Amino acid sequence: MSTDTTPRSQGEREAPTRELRAVVERYEDAPDECTIYPTGVDEHTRMATWISATAPAFVELDAVR
């Protein structure tokens, strides 16, 4: 039984829960780049559902805890 009390519009579905992976590519001559994508999905889905950001748009997790 769900405990979510957020009202939903008729026909609106709950988004599936997926595990995400973040990979940081470090470059000497350019800003580092972090790419986040879902794990456990087929290649087509993974390629259609990723997002990337370049430093300083992201920080190490320990820096904000």
N, CA, C and O atoms as a Tripos MOL2 file, in Angstrom:
@<TRIPOS>MOLECULE
protein
  260   259    65     0     0
PROTEIN
NO_CHARGES

@<TRIPOS>ATOM
      1 N           0.8370   -1.1760    0.0000 N.3       1 MET1
      2 CA          0.0000    0.0000    0.0000 C.3       1 MET1
      3 C           0.8790    1.2350    0.0000 C.2       1 MET1
      4 O           1.8090    1.3310    0.8010 O.2       1 MET1
      5 N           0.6020    2.1800   -0.8850 N.am      2 SER2
      6 CA          1.3890    3.3920   -1.0130 C.3       2 SER2
      7 C           1.0240    4.3850    0.0770 C.2       2 SER2
      8 O          -0.1430    4.5020    0.4520 O.2       2 SER2
      9 N           2.0270    5.1050    0.5890 N.am      3 THR3
     10 CA          1.7790    6.1650    1.5620 C.3       3 THR3
     11 C           1.9220    7.5390    0.9280 C.2       3 THR3
     12 O           1.9040    8.5490    1.6330 O.2       3 THR3
     13 N           2.0620    7.5910   -0.3860 N.am      4 ASP4
     14 CA          2.1940    8.8460   -1.1180 C.3       4 ASP4
     15 C           0.8570    9.5680   -1.1000 C.2       4 ASP4
     16 O          -0.1510    9.0310   -1.5580 O.2       4 ASP4
     17 N           0.8500   10.7940   -0.5680 N.am      5 THR5
     18 CA         -0.3920   11.5610   -0.4920 C.3       5 THR5
     19 C          -0.4530   12.6640   -1.5410 C.2       5 THR5
     20 O          -1.3420   13.5140   -1.4930 O.2       5 THR5
     21 N           0.4830   12.6590   -2.4870 N.am      6 THR6
     22 CA          0.4930   13.6590   -3.5460 C.3       6 THR6
     23 C          -0.6760   13.4130   -4.4860 C.2       6 THR6
     24 O          -0.8070   12.3180   -5.0340 O.2       6 THR6
     25 N          -1.5390   14.4250   -4.6850 N.am      7 PRO7
     26 CA         -2.6560   14.2080   -5.6040 C.3       7 PRO7
     27 C          -2.1560   14.0330   -7.0350 C.2       7 PRO7
     28 O          -1.2320   14.7320   -7.4520 O.2       7 PRO7
     29 N          -2.7410   13.1310   -7.7800 N.am      8 ARG8
     30 CA         -2.3620   12.8720   -9.1630 C.3       8 ARG8
     31 C          -3.5450   13.1750  -10.0690 C.2       8 ARG8
     32 O          -4.7020   12.9610   -9.7090 O.2       8 ARG8
     33 N          -3.2250   13.6750  -11.2440 N.am      9 SER9
     34 CA         -4.2580   13.9170  -12.2420 C.3       9 SER9
     35 C          -4.7620   12.5870  -12.7610 C.2       9 SER9
     36 O          -4.0570   11.5790  -12.7080 O.2       9 SER9
     37 N          -5.9850   12.5890  -13.2640 N.am     10 GLN10
     38 CA         -6.5290   11.3630  -13.8370 C.3      10 GLN10
     39 C          -5.6500   10.9340  -15.0010 C.2      10 GLN10
     40 O          -5.3440   11.7460  -15.8750 O.2      10 GLN10
     41 N          -5.2400    9.6790  -15.0260 N.am     11 GLY11
     42 CA         -4.3960    9.1610  -16.0920 C.3      11 GLY11
     43 C          -2.9100    9.3400  -15.8400 C.2      11 GLY11
     44 O          -2.0960    8.7910  -16.5810 O.2      11 GLY11
     45 N          -2.5310   10.1010  -14.8050 N.am     12 GLU12
     46 CA         -1.1110   10.3010  -14.4990 C.3      12 GLU12
     47 C          -0.5690    9.0490  -13.8130 C.2      12 GLU12
     48 O          -1.1940    8.5130  -12.8980 O.2      12 GLU12
     49 N           0.5860    8.5960  -14.2580 N.am     13 ARG13
     50 CA          1.2030    7.4020  -13.6900 C.3      13 ARG13
     51 C           2.4160    7.7620  -12.8630 C.2      13 ARG13
     52 O           3.0550    8.7910  -13.0830 O.2      13 ARG13
     53 N           2.7210    6.9070  -11.9150 N.am     14 GLU14
     54 CA          3.9060    7.0910  -11.0960 C.3      14 GLU14
     55 C           5.1300    6.6660  -11.9100 C.2      14 GLU14
     56 O           5.1060    5.6370  -12.5860 O.2      14 GLU14
     57 N           6.1950    7.4620  -11.8420 N.am     15 ALA15
     58 CA          7.4210    7.1410  -12.5760 C.3      15 ALA15
     59 C           8.0690    5.8940  -11.9930 C.2      15 ALA15
     60 O           8.0630    5.7090  -10.7760 O.2      15 ALA15
     61 N           8.6290    5.0340  -12.8450 N.am     16 PRO16
     62 CA          9.3080    3.8400  -12.3320 C.3      16 PRO16
     63 C          10.5630    4.2250  -11.5620 C.2      16 PRO16
     64 O          11.2160    5.2180  -11.8850 O.2      16 PRO16
     65 N          10.8970    3.4460  -10.5510 N.am     17 THR17
     66 CA         12.1060    3.6770   -9.7640 C.3      17 THR17
     67 C          13.2500    2.9170  -10.4090 C.2      17 THR17
     68 O          13.1300    1.7280  -10.7050 O.2      17 THR17
     69 N          14.3660    3.6140  -10.6250 N.am     18 ARG18
     70 CA         15.5400    2.9860  -11.2280 C.3      18 ARG18
     71 C          16.7810    3.3850  -10.4530 C.2      18 ARG18
     72 O          16.8530    4.4660   -9.8670 O.2      18 ARG18
     73 N          17.7510    2.4920  -10.4640 N.am     19 GLU19
     74 CA         19.0450    2.8080   -9.8830 C.3      19 GLU19
     75 C          19.8380    3.5820  -10.9190 C.2      19 GLU19
     76 O          19.8200    3.2480  -12.1030 O.2      19 GLU19
     77 N          20.5350    4.6210  -10.4680 N.am     20 LEU20
     78 CA         21.3260    5.4450  -11.3750 C.3      20 LEU20
     79 C          22.8110    5.2600  -11.0870 C.2      20 LEU20
     80 O          23.2100    4.9380   -9.9680 O.2      20 LEU20
     81 N          23.6120    5.4690  -12.1160 N.am     21 ARG21
     82 CA         25.0630    5.4140  -11.9900 C.3      21 ARG21
     83 C          25.6230    6.7490  -12.4510 C.2      21 ARG21
     84 O          25.1690    7.3070  -13.4500 O.2      21 ARG21
     85 N          26.6010    7.2580  -11.7290 N.am     22 ALA22
     86 CA         27.2780    8.5000  -12.1050 C.3      22 ALA22
     87 C          28.7400    8.1790  -12.3910 C.2      22 ALA22
     88 O          29.4160    7.5410  -11.5830 O.2      22 ALA22
     89 N          29.2160    8.6230  -13.5390 N.am     23 VAL23
     90 CA         30.6070    8.4180  -13.9310 C.3      23 VAL23
     91 C          31.2210    9.7860  -14.1940 C.2      23 VAL23
     92 O          30.6790   10.5820  -14.9600 O.2      23 VAL23
     93 N          32.3630   10.0550  -13.5500 N.am     24 VAL24
     94 CA         33.0580   11.3260  -13.7550 C.3      24 VAL24
     95 C          34.2940   11.0660  -14.6060 C.2      24 VAL24
     96 O          35.1650   10.2760  -14.2430 O.2      24 VAL24
     97 N          34.3480   11.7390  -15.7320 N.am     25 GLU25
     98 CA         35.5350   11.6990  -16.5980 C.3      25 GLU25
     99 C          36.3830   12.9150  -16.2430 C.2      25 GLU25
    100 O          35.9030   14.0470  -16.2960 O.2      25 GLU25
    101 N          37.6310   12.6860  -15.8850 N.am     26 ARG26
    102 CA         38.5220   13.7860  -15.5020 C.3      26 ARG26
    103 C          39.4610   14.0990  -16.6680 C.2      26 ARG26
    104 O          40.0700   13.2060  -17.2560 O.2      26 ARG26
    105 N          39.5580   15.3730  -16.9800 N.am     27 TYR27
    106 CA         40.3800   15.8240  -18.1000 C.3      27 TYR27
    107 C          41.4320   16.8110  -17.6140 C.2      27 TYR27
    108 O          41.1610   17.6190  -16.7250 O.2      27 TYR27
    109 N          42.6240   16.7540  -18.1870 N.am     28 GLU28
    110 CA         43.6820   17.6980  -17.8330 C.3      28 GLU28
    111 C          43.4950   19.0400  -18.5230 C.2      28 GLU28
    112 O          43.8140   20.0800  -17.9470 O.2      28 GLU28
    113 N          42.9800   19.0320  -19.7570 N.am     29 ASP29
    114 CA         42.8960   20.2590  -20.5520 C.3      29 ASP29
    115 C          41.4640   20.7600  -20.7730 C.2      29 ASP29
    116 O          41.2290   21.6080  -21.6340 O.2      29 ASP29
    117 N          40.5100   20.2360  -19.9970 N.am     30 ALA30
    118 CA         39.1090   20.6520  -20.1100 C.3      30 ALA30
    119 C          38.4160   20.3700  -18.7800 C.2      30 ALA30
    120 O          38.9330   19.6090  -17.9620 O.2      30 ALA30
    121 N          37.2410   20.9820  -18.5550 N.am     31 PRO31
    122 CA         36.5190   20.7010  -17.3040 C.3      31 PRO31
    123 C          36.1250   19.2290  -17.2050 C.2      31 PRO31
    124 O          35.8320   18.5880  -18.2150 O.2      31 PRO31
    125 N          36.1190   18.7010  -15.9880 N.am     32 ASP32
    126 CA         35.6520   17.3330  -15.7650 C.3      32 ASP32
    127 C          34.1820   17.2440  -16.1740 C.2      32 ASP32
    128 O          33.4650   18.2450  -16.1690 O.2      32 ASP32
    129 N          33.7430   16.0390  -16.5270 N.am     33 GLU33
    130 CA         32.3610   15.8460  -16.9610 C.3      33 GLU33
    131 C          31.7510   14.6690  -16.2020 C.2      33 GLU33
    132 O          32.3560   13.6010  -16.1120 O.2      33 GLU33
    133 N          30.5500   14.8710  -15.6570 N.am     34 CYS34
    134 CA         29.8250   13.8290  -14.9350 C.3      34 CYS34
    135 C          28.6160   13.4170  -15.7710 C.2      34 CYS34
    136 O          27.8220   14.2630  -16.1830 O.2      34 CYS34
    137 N          28.4810   12.1180  -16.0190 N.am     35 THR35
    138 CA         27.3430   11.5880  -16.7610 C.3      35 THR35
    139 C          26.5730   10.6460  -15.8470 C.2      35 THR35
    140 O          27.1540    9.7660  -15.2110 O.2      35 THR35
    141 N          25.2510   10.8410  -15.7870 N.am     36 ILE36
    142 CA         24.3740   10.0200  -14.9540 C.3      36 ILE36
    143 C          23.4210    9.2800  -15.8720 C.2      36 ILE36
    144 O          22.8310    9.8690  -16.7780 O.2      36 ILE36
    145 N          23.2720    7.9660  -15.6290 N.am     37 TYR37
    146 CA         22.4010    7.1540  -16.4710 C.3      37 TYR37
    147 C          21.8350    5.9970  -15.6560 C.2      37 TYR37
    148 O          22.4170    5.6150  -14.6410 O.2      37 TYR37
    149 N          20.6970    5.4310  -16.0920 N.am     38 PRO38
    150 CA         20.1010    4.3140  -15.3600 C.3      38 PRO38
    151 C          20.8720    3.0240  -15.5970 C.2      38 PRO38
    152 O          21.4150    2.8080  -16.6800 O.2      38 PRO38
    153 N          20.9170    2.1670  -14.5820 N.am     39 THR39
    154 CA         21.5420    0.8580  -14.7230 C.3      39 THR39
    155 C          20.4510   -0.1870  -14.9320 C.2      39 THR39
    156 O          19.2800    0.0580  -14.6430 O.2      39 THR39
    157 N          20.8400   -1.3330  -15.4260 N.am     40 GLY40
    158 CA         19.8990   -2.4280  -15.5780 C.3      40 GLY40
    159 C          18.8570   -2.2330  -16.6610 C.2      40 GLY40
    160 O          17.7830   -2.8320  -16.6050 O.2      40 GLY40
    161 N          19.1660   -1.3920  -17.6590 N.am     41 VAL41
    162 CA         18.2450   -1.1910  -18.7780 C.3      41 VAL41
    163 C          18.9760   -1.5330  -20.0720 C.2      41 VAL41
    164 O          20.2030   -1.6230  -20.0920 O.2      41 VAL41
    165 N          18.2260   -1.7230  -21.1440 N.am     42 ASP42
    166 CA         18.8730   -2.0330  -22.4150 C.3      42 ASP42
    167 C          19.6200   -0.8070  -22.9490 C.2      42 ASP42
    168 O          19.4010    0.3180  -22.4990 O.2      42 ASP42
    169 N          20.4950   -1.0490  -23.9060 N.am     43 GLU43
    170 CA         21.3530    0.0170  -24.4450 C.3      43 GLU43
    171 C          20.5460    1.1750  -25.0220 C.2      43 GLU43
    172 O          20.9100    2.3360  -24.8310 O.2      43 GLU43
    173 N          19.4610    0.8770  -25.7230 N.am     44 HIS44
    174 CA         18.6300    1.9240  -26.3200 C.3      44 HIS44
    175 C          18.0530    2.8360  -25.2360 C.2      44 HIS44
    176 O          18.0880    4.0590  -25.3710 O.2      44 HIS44
    177 N          17.5300    2.2510  -24.1760 N.am     45 THR45
    178 CA         16.9620    3.0450  -23.0800 C.3      45 THR45
    179 C          18.0470    3.8640  -22.4080 C.2      45 THR45
    180 O          17.8410    5.0430  -22.1180 O.2      45 THR45
    181 N          19.2020    3.2580  -22.1550 N.am     46 ARG46
    182 CA         20.2990    3.9800  -21.5100 C.3      46 ARG46
    183 C          20.7410    5.1670  -22.3500 C.2      46 ARG46
    184 O          20.9770    6.2490  -21.8130 O.2      46 ARG46
    185 N          20.8550    4.9810  -23.6500 N.am     47 MET47
    186 CA         21.3010    6.0660  -24.5270 C.3      47 MET47
    187 C          20.2630    7.1860  -24.6330 C.2      47 MET47
    188 O          20.6040    8.3180  -24.9750 O.2      47 MET47
    189 N          19.0040    6.8730  -24.3430 N.am     48 ALA48
    190 CA         17.9370    7.8730  -24.4420 C.3      48 ALA48
    191 C          17.6470    8.5570  -23.1100 C.2      48 ALA48
    192 O          16.8500    9.4950  -23.0660 O.2      48 ALA48
    193 N          18.2800    8.1060  -22.0180 N.am     49 THR49
    194 CA         17.9320    8.6390  -20.7000 C.3      49 THR49
    195 C          19.1550    9.0110  -19.8710 C.2      49 THR49
    196 O          19.1770    8.7360  -18.6710 O.2      49 THR49
    197 N          20.1590    9.6180  -20.4620 N.am     50 TRP50
    198 CA         21.3410   10.0420  -19.7380 C.3      50 TRP50
    199 C          21.3690   11.5620  -19.6440 C.2      50 TRP50
    200 O          20.6730   12.2510  -20.3900 O.2      50 TRP50
    201 N          22.1690   12.0720  -18.7320 N.am     51 ILE51
    202 CA         22.3700   13.5160  -18.6090 C.3      51 ILE51
    203 C          23.8280   13.7360  -18.2200 C.2      51 ILE51
    204 O          24.3900   12.9690  -17.4390 O.2      51 ILE51
    205 N          24.4340   14.7790  -18.7650 N.am     52 SER52
    206 CA         25.8260   15.1060  -18.4410 C.3      52 SER52
    207 C          25.9250   16.5480  -17.9780 C.2      52 SER52
    208 O          25.1340   17.4040  -18.3740 O.2      52 SER52
    209 N          26.9110   16.7970  -17.1340 N.am     53 ALA53
    210 CA         27.2010   18.1470  -16.6600 C.3      53 ALA53
    211 C          28.7050   18.3210  -16.5930 C.2      53 ALA53
    212 O          29.4390   17.3680  -16.3290 O.2      53 ALA53
    213 N          29.1620   19.5400  -16.8330 N.am     54 THR54
    214 CA         30.5900   19.8260  -16.7370 C.3      54 THR54
    215 C          30.8580   20.6220  -15.4680 C.2      54 THR54
    216 O          30.0260   21.4100  -15.0200 O.2      54 THR54
    217 N          32.0430   20.3980  -14.9000 N.am     55 ALA55
    218 CA         32.4510   21.1150  -13.6910 C.3      55 ALA55
    219 C          32.4920   22.6120  -14.0140 C.2      55 ALA55
    220 O          32.8980   22.9860  -15.1150 O.2      55 ALA55
    221 N          32.0980   23.4400  -13.1180 N.am     56 PRO56
    222 CA         31.7740   23.2400  -11.7100 C.3      56 PRO56
    223 C          30.2680   23.0720  -11.4400 C.2      56 PRO56
    224 O          29.8130   23.4300  -10.3540 O.2      56 PRO56
    225 N          29.5040   22.5560  -12.3620 N.am     57 ALA57
    226 CA         28.0640   22.3730  -12.1680 C.3      57 ALA57
    227 C          27.7430   21.2330  -11.2060 C.2      57 ALA57
    228 O          26.5860   21.0720  -10.8160 O.2      57 ALA57
    229 N          28.7410   20.4400  -10.8160 N.am     58 PHE58
    230 CA         28.5330   19.3600   -9.8640 C.3      58 PHE58
    231 C          29.6960   19.3610   -8.8780 C.2      58 PHE58
    232 O          30.7730   19.8760   -9.1770 O.2      58 PHE58
    233 N          29.4690   18.7820   -7.7040 N.am     59 VAL59
    234 CA         30.5020   18.7180   -6.6630 C.3      59 VAL59
    235 C          30.5630   17.3040   -6.1080 C.2      59 VAL59
    236 O          29.6280   16.5230   -6.2830 O.2      59 VAL59
    237 N          31.6550   16.9770   -5.4420 N.am     60 GLU60
    238 CA         31.7910   15.6970   -4.7650 C.3      60 GLU60
    239 C          30.7520   15.6190   -3.6590 C.2      60 GLU60
    240 O          30.4870   16.6150   -2.9840 O.2      60 GLU60
    241 N          30.1570   14.4400   -3.4660 N.am     61 LEU61
    242 CA         29.1070   14.2580   -2.4710 C.3      61 LEU61
    243 C          29.5650   14.6670   -1.0690 C.2      61 LEU61
    244 O          28.8070   15.3080   -0.3410 O.2      61 LEU61
    245 N          30.7730   14.3120   -0.6870 N.am     62 ASP62
    246 CA         31.2630   14.6530    0.6510 C.3      62 ASP62
    247 C          31.3610   16.1630    0.8810 C.2      62 ASP62
    248 O          31.3700   16.6100    2.0270 O.2      62 ASP62
    249 N          31.4340   16.9440   -0.1810 N.am     63 ALA63
    250 CA         31.5380   18.4030   -0.0410 C.3      63 ALA63
    251 C          30.2310   19.0400    0.4030 C.2      63 ALA63
    252 O          30.2400   20.1670    0.8980 O.2      63 ALA63
    253 N          29.1150   18.3550    0.2420 N.am     64 VAL64
    254 CA         27.8260   18.9450    0.5970 C.3      64 VAL64
    255 C          27.1300   18.2080    1.7400 C.2      64 VAL64
    256 O          25.9900   18.5310    2.0750 O.2      64 VAL64
    257 N          27.7710   17.2650    2.3190 N.am     65 ARG65
    258 CA         27.1720   16.5440    3.4560 C.3      65 ARG65
    259 C          27.5050   17.1910    4.7480 C.2      65 ARG65
    260 O          27.0830   16.7170    5.8030 O.2      65 ARG65
@<TRIPOS>BOND
     1     1     2 1
     2     2     3 1
     3     3     4 2
     4     3     5 am
     5     5     6 1
     6     6     7 1
     7     7     8 2
     8     7     9 am
     9     9    10 1
    10    10    11 1
    11    11    12 2
    12    11    13 am
    13    13    14 1
    14    14    15 1
    15    15    16 2
    16    15    17 am
    17    17    18 1
    18    18    19 1
    19    19    20 2
    20    19    21 am
    21    21    22 1
    22    22    23 1
    23    23    24 2
    24    23    25 am
    25    25    26 1
    26    26    27 1
    27    27    28 2
    28    27    29 am
    29    29    30 1
    30    30    31 1
    31    31    32 2
    32    31    33 am
    33    33    34 1
    34    34    35 1
    35    35    36 2
    36    35    37 am
    37    37    38 1
    38    38    39 1
    39    39    40 2
    40    39    41 am
    41    41    42 1
    42    42    43 1
    43    43    44 2
    44    43    45 am
    45    45    46 1
    46    46    47 1
    47    47    48 2
    48    47    49 am
    49    49    50 1
    50    50    51 1
    51    51    52 2
    52    51    53 am
    53    53    54 1
    54    54    55 1
    55    55    56 2
    56    55    57 am
    57    57    58 1
    58    58    59 1
    59    59    60 2
    60    59    61 am
    61    61    62 1
    62    62    63 1
    63    63    64 2
    64    63    65 am
    65    65    66 1
    66    66    67 1
    67    67    68 2
    68    67    69 am
    69    69    70 1
    70    70    71 1
    71    71    72 2
    72    71    73 am
    73    73    74 1
    74    74    75 1
    75    75    76 2
    76    75    77 am
    77    77    78 1
    78    78    79 1
    79    79    80 2
    80    79    81 am
    81    81    82 1
    82    82    83 1
    83    83    84 2
    84    83    85 am
    85    85    86 1
    86    86    87 1
    87    87    88 2
    88    87    89 am
    89    89    90 1
    90    90    91 1
    91    91    92 2
    92    91    93 am
    93    93    94 1
    94    94    95 1
    95    95    96 2
    96    95    97 am
    97    97    98 1
    98    98    99 1
    99    99   100 2
   100    99   101 am
   101   101   102 1
   102   102   103 1
   103   103   104 2
   104   103   105 am
   105   105   106 1
   106   106   107 1
   107   107   108 2
   108   107   109 am
   109   109   110 1
   110   110   111 1
   111   111   112 2
   112   111   113 am
   113   113   114 1
   114   114   115 1
   115   115   116 2
   116   115   117 am
   117   117   118 1
   118   118   119 1
   119   119   120 2
   120   119   121 am
   121   121   122 1
   122   122   123 1
   123   123   124 2
   124   123   125 am
   125   125   126 1
   126   126   127 1
   127   127   128 2
   128   127   129 am
   129   129   130 1
   130   130   131 1
   131   131   132 2
   132   131   133 am
   133   133   134 1
   134   134   135 1
   135   135   136 2
   136   135   137 am
   137   137   138 1
   138   138   139 1
   139   139   140 2
   140   139   141 am
   141   141   142 1
   142   142   143 1
   143   143   144 2
   144   143   145 am
   145   145   146 1
   146   146   147 1
   147   147   148 2
   148   147   149 am
   149   149   150 1
   150   150   151 1
   151   151   152 2
   152   151   153 am
   153   153   154 1
   154   154   155 1
   155   155   156 2
   156   155   157 am
   157   157   158 1
   158   158   159 1
   159   159   160 2
   160   159   161 am
   161   161   162 1
   162   162   163 1
   163   163   164 2
   164   163   165 am
   165   165   166 1
   166   166   167 1
   167   167   168 2
   168   167   169 am
   169   169   170 1
   170   170   171 1
   171   171   172 2
   172   171   173 am
   173   173   174 1
   174   174   175 1
   175   175   176 2
   176   175   177 am
   177   177   178 1
   178   178   179 1
   179   179   180 2
   180   179   181 am
   181   181   182 1
   182   182   183 1
   183   183   184 2
   184   183   185 am
   185   185   186 1
   186   186   187 1
   187   187   188 2
   188   187   189 am
   189   189   190 1
   190   190   191 1
   191   191   192 2
   192   191   193 am
   193   193   194 1
   194   194   195 1
   195   195   196 2
   196   195   197 am
   197   197   198 1
   198   198   199 1
   199   199   200 2
   200   199   201 am
   201   201   202 1
   202   202   203 1
   203   203   204 2
   204   203   205 am
   205   205   206 1
   206   206   207 1
   207   207   208 2
   208   207   209 am
   209   209   210 1
   210   210   211 1
   211   211   212 2
   212   211   213 am
   213   213   214 1
   214   214   215 1
   215   215   216 2
   216   215   217 am
   217   217   218 1
   218   218   219 1
   219   219   220 2
   220   219   221 am
   221   221   222 1
   222   222   223 1
   223   223   224 2
   224   223   225 am
   225   225   226 1
   226   226   227 1
   227   227   228 2
   228   227   229 am
   229   229   230 1
   230   230   231 1
   231   231   232 2
   232   231   233 am
   233   233   234 1
   234   234   235 1
   235   235   236 2
   236   235   237 am
   237   237   238 1
   238   238   239 1
   239   239   240 2
   240   239   241 am
   241   241   242 1
   242   242   243 1
   243   243   244 2
   244   243   245 am
   245   245   246 1
   246   246   247 1
   247   247   248 2
   248   247   249 am
   249   249   250 1
   250   250   251 1
   251   251   252 2
   252   251   253 am
   253   253   254 1
   254   254   255 1
   255   255   256 2
   256   255   257 am
   257   257   258 1
   258   258   259 1
   259   259   260 2
@<TRIPOS>SUBSTRUCTURE
     1 MET1         2 RESIDUE 1 A MET
     2 SER2         6 RESIDUE 1 A SER
     3 THR3        10 RESIDUE 1 A THR
     4 ASP4        14 RESIDUE 1 A ASP
     5 THR5        18 RESIDUE 1 A THR
     6 THR6        22 RESIDUE 1 A THR
     7 PRO7        26 RESIDUE 1 A PRO
     8 ARG8        30 RESIDUE 1 A ARG
     9 SER9        34 RESIDUE 1 A SER
    10 GLN10       38 RESIDUE 1 A GLN
    11 GLY11       42 RESIDUE 1 A GLY
    12 GLU12       46 RESIDUE 1 A GLU
    13 ARG13       50 RESIDUE 1 A ARG
    14 GLU14       54 RESIDUE 1 A GLU
    15 ALA15       58 RESIDUE 1 A ALA
    16 PRO16       62 RESIDUE 1 A PRO
    17 THR17       66 RESIDUE 1 A THR
    18 ARG18       70 RESIDUE 1 A ARG
    19 GLU19       74 RESIDUE 1 A GLU
    20 LEU20       78 RESIDUE 1 A LEU
    21 ARG21       82 RESIDUE 1 A ARG
    22 ALA22       86 RESIDUE 1 A ALA
    23 VAL23       90 RESIDUE 1 A VAL
    24 VAL24       94 RESIDUE 1 A VAL
    25 GLU25       98 RESIDUE 1 A GLU
    26 ARG26      102 RESIDUE 1 A ARG
    27 TYR27      106 RESIDUE 1 A TYR
    28 GLU28      110 RESIDUE 1 A GLU
    29 ASP29      114 RESIDUE 1 A ASP
    30 ALA30      118 RESIDUE 1 A ALA
    31 PRO31      122 RESIDUE 1 A PRO
    32 ASP32      126 RESIDUE 1 A ASP
    33 GLU33      130 RESIDUE 1 A GLU
    34 CYS34      134 RESIDUE 1 A CYS
    35 THR35      138 RESIDUE 1 A THR
    36 ILE36      142 RESIDUE 1 A ILE
    37 TYR37      146 RESIDUE 1 A TYR
    38 PRO38      150 RESIDUE 1 A PRO
    39 THR39      154 RESIDUE 1 A THR
    40 GLY40      158 RESIDUE 1 A GLY
    41 VAL41      162 RESIDUE 1 A VAL
    42 ASP42      166 RESIDUE 1 A ASP
    43 GLU43      170 RESIDUE 1 A GLU
    44 HIS44      174 RESIDUE 1 A HIS
    45 THR45      178 RESIDUE 1 A THR
    46 ARG46      182 RESIDUE 1 A ARG
    47 MET47      186 RESIDUE 1 A MET
    48 ALA48      190 RESIDUE 1 A ALA
    49 THR49      194 RESIDUE 1 A THR
    50 TRP50      198 RESIDUE 1 A TRP
    51 ILE51      202 RESIDUE 1 A ILE
    52 SER52      206 RESIDUE 1 A SER
    53 ALA53      210 RESIDUE 1 A ALA
    54 THR54      214 RESIDUE 1 A THR
    55 ALA55      218 RESIDUE 1 A ALA
    56 PRO56      222 RESIDUE 1 A PRO
    57 ALA57      226 RESIDUE 1 A ALA
    58 PHE58      230 RESIDUE 1 A PHE
    59 VAL59      234 RESIDUE 1 A VAL
    60 GLU60      238 RESIDUE 1 A GLU
    61 LEU61      242 RESIDUE 1 A LEU
    62 ASP62      246 RESIDUE 1 A ASP
    63 ALA63      250 RESIDUE 1 A ALA
    64 VAL64      254 RESIDUE 1 A VAL
    65 ARG65      258 RESIDUE 1 A ARG
